[in-house]
Amino acid sequence: EPLNARQPSAADLPAATLIAIDGSQIVPDRHAALTYGLINIGAVILRTDSGDAPQIHTESQLLFEDELRAKDGSLLDEGGIALQRDARERLRLLELARQAAGPVVALTDGPVELWGAKDPAHAGEYQKFLQRYLEDLDRLNDLGVTLGGYVDKPAADLVVRLLEIATASDENLKGLREFHPLLGVSDRGLFGKLLQPGERSAVFALQSSSRARYSGQRAIHFFYLNVGPARHPAVARVEFPQWVADDPAKLGLLHASL
């Protein structure tokens, strides 16, 4: 698709099961009288065009003693708890998708990628959870699930950076980290001007270090989507794996559902 493509949503949303999941946590406090943590997962399931009330699913797990300790015995911090929460969210999403009537749109709050890739303090734990998550992604693909990650108010200027690199000379490429001719221009501002309400942008492949971990059918793509009304654009970045990007029906279903 052209870089400035504008795609309207389908007029009719096909009957589908939408599953949206998110989590929260309590981080252990070593100054508290009792050392504990908590991971809470919540999901909403909505069958479109059915008249049925949404289903609410919640699960909470209190964490004590060994569950709060890293391998070196240190107390888990915000990053360690968030990594466990992220992994549990995605496992629960797979469990609910297995039980749902198709087609299924499964949504995470935030990126498709598992949180914590750049946190050296939890590298070992991250690799363990990552391997499980990659296997879960393959299972979601086998089930035919349309997987999406909804990033509200995105801060990463991925397309603006693409445009900067496209203008770089050979000399600029030598110091690319310091080359920012479009500094101050944001993806949200760019697509807020371009996209009308309900329209999405072109589909882009995510170019980052995560490509080494998410390859093949797991490779992450995204589009920008204006979910705001006229004169008040609200631009979100919507991420999805290769198997959704390659399937016009799944891509259209994800767009129309949101």
Buried (B, 14 or more C-beta within 10 A) or exposed (E): EEEEBBBEBEEEBEEBBBBBBBBEBBBBEEEEEEBBBBBBBBBBBBBBEEEEEEBEBEEEBEBEEEBBBBEEEEBBBEBBBBBBBBBBBBBBBBEBBEEBEEBBBBBBBBBBBBBBBEBEBBEEBBEEBBEEBBEBBBEBBEBEBBBBBBBEEBEBBBBBBEBBEEEBEEEBEEEEEEBEEBEEBBBBBBBBEBBEBBBBBBBBEBEBEBEEBBEEBBBBBBBBBBBBEEEEBBBBBBBBBBBBBEBEEBBBBBBBBB
